[in-house]
Amino acid sequence: MDDFRVSIALRHPFAIIAVAGELDIATIDQFRTQVEALLAQEIPRLVFDLSQLRFIDSSGMQVIFEAYHHLGRGDHVSVCGLTPIVRKVFDVLGLTGQIAIYQTCEDAVSQAAHG
């Protein structure tokens, strides 16, 4: 838990949420608080940068999926930088075809901005 971090970068109309460390039951409250604060600000598009995430459990996936539903699905929520372990969780839960996945945050921002 000591190395868990969430940072936010605003690039209108996007908020890029970078998550590092392990996202699980021990760190979910901090993550959920940050995401809910962005949703309350009515930020129209969220990009979750998971490139520094070593592990994610169902509670972390639930927060991402709740944001996806809150913003109306589509391309309003995307993820980038999935490590093989995190990608496997997305695959197993069947989210790979629902939530847009990009190699990098730049890819996510440019595709959504032009899409």
C-alpha positions as CSV (number, residue, x, y, z in Angstrom):
1,M,0.0,0.0,0.0
2,D,2.9,2.3,0.6
3,D,3.7,2.6,-3.1
4,F,0.1,3.0,-4.3
5,R,-0.4,6.4,-6.1
6,V,-3.2,8.1,-8.0
7,S,-2.5,11.2,-9.9
8,I,-4.8,13.4,-12.1
9,A,-3.8,15.4,-15.1
10,L,-6.5,17.6,-16.7
11,R,-6.3,18.1,-20.5
12,H,-9.7,19.4,-21.4
13,P,-12.0,17.7,-22.1
14,F,-10.0,14.7,-20.6
15,A,-8.9,13.8,-17.1
16,I,-6.0,11.3,-17.2
17,I,-6.0,9.2,-14.1
18,A,-2.6,7.6,-13.6
19,V,-2.6,4.7,-11.1
20,A,0.6,3.0,-9.8
21,G,1.2,0.1,-7.5
22,E,-1.5,-2.3,-6.5
23,L,-5.2,-1.5,-6.7
24,D,-7.1,-3.7,-4.3
25,I,-9.2,-3.7,-1.3
26,A,-6.5,-1.9,0.7
27,T,-6.3,1.0,-1.7
28,I,-9.7,1.2,-3.3
29,D,-11.1,4.0,-1.1
30,Q,-8.4,6.4,-2.3
31,F,-9.0,5.5,-5.9
32,R,-12.8,5.6,-5.6
33,T,-12.6,9.1,-4.0
34,Q,-10.5,10.5,-6.8
35,V,-12.7,9.0,-9.5
36,E,-15.9,10.1,-7.9
37,A,-14.5,13.7,-7.5
38,L,-13.9,13.8,-11.2
39,L,-17.3,12.5,-12.0
40,A,-18.8,15.2,-9.7
41,Q,-17.0,17.8,-11.7
42,E,-18.7,16.5,-14.8
43,I,-15.4,15.9,-16.6
44,P,-16.7,14.4,-19.9
45,R,-13.9,12.0,-20.7
46,L,-11.7,9.8,-18.4
47,V,-8.5,8.0,-19.5
48,F,-7.2,5.6,-16.9
49,D,-3.4,5.2,-17.3
50,L,-2.7,1.8,-15.9
51,S,0.9,1.5,-17.2
52,Q,2.4,1.6,-13.7
53,L,-0.3,-0.7,-12.2
54,R,1.1,-4.1,-11.0
55,F,-2.2,-5.6,-9.9
56,I,-5.9,-4.8,-10.0
57,D,-8.6,-6.8,-8.2
58,S,-12.4,-6.7,-8.8
59,S,-12.9,-3.7,-6.6
60,G,-10.6,-1.6,-8.8
61,M,-12.3,-3.0,-11.9
62,Q,-15.7,-2.1,-10.5
63,V,-14.7,1.6,-10.1
64,I,-13.6,1.8,-13.7
65,F,-16.7,0.1,-14.9
66,E,-18.9,2.3,-12.8
67,A,-17.3,5.4,-14.4
68,Y,-17.9,3.8,-17.8
69,H,-21.6,3.4,-17.0
70,H,-21.8,6.9,-15.4
71,L,-20.4,8.6,-18.5
72,G,-22.7,6.8,-20.9
73,R,-20.4,4.1,-22.1
74,G,-18.9,4.7,-25.6
75,D,-15.6,6.4,-25.8
76,H,-16.0,8.5,-22.7
77,V,-13.9,6.1,-20.7
78,S,-10.8,4.5,-21.9
79,V,-7.7,2.7,-20.5
80,C,-4.2,2.7,-21.6
81,G,-0.8,1.1,-20.9
82,L,-2.2,-2.3,-19.7
83,T,0.5,-4.7,-18.5
84,P,-0.1,-8.3,-19.4
85,I,-1.4,-9.1,-15.9
86,V,-3.9,-6.2,-16.0
87,R,-4.9,-7.0,-19.6
88,K,-5.7,-10.5,-18.6
89,V,-8.2,-9.2,-16.0
90,F,-9.9,-7.1,-18.6
91,D,-10.0,-10.1,-20.9
92,V,-11.4,-12.5,-18.3
93,L,-14.1,-10.1,-17.3
94,G,-15.1,-9.5,-20.9
95,L,-14.3,-5.8,-20.8
96,T,-11.8,-5.8,-23.6
97,G,-14.5,-5.3,-26.2
98,Q,-16.5,-2.8,-24.2
99,I,-14.0,-0.3,-22.8
100,A,-11.6,1.2,-25.3
101,I,-8.0,0.1,-24.7
102,Y,-5.0,2.0,-26.1
103,Q,-1.3,1.4,-25.9
104,T,-0.5,4.9,-24.6
105,C,-2.4,7.8,-23.2
106,E,-1.5,9.9,-26.2
107,D,-3.2,7.3,-28.4
108,A,-6.3,7.4,-26.2
109,V,-6.5,11.2,-26.3
110,S,-5.8,11.6,-30.0
111,Q,-8.2,8.8,-31.0
112,A,-11.1,10.0,-28.8
113,A,-10.5,13.6,-29.9
114,H,-10.7,12.7,-33.6
115,G,-13.3,9.9,-33.2
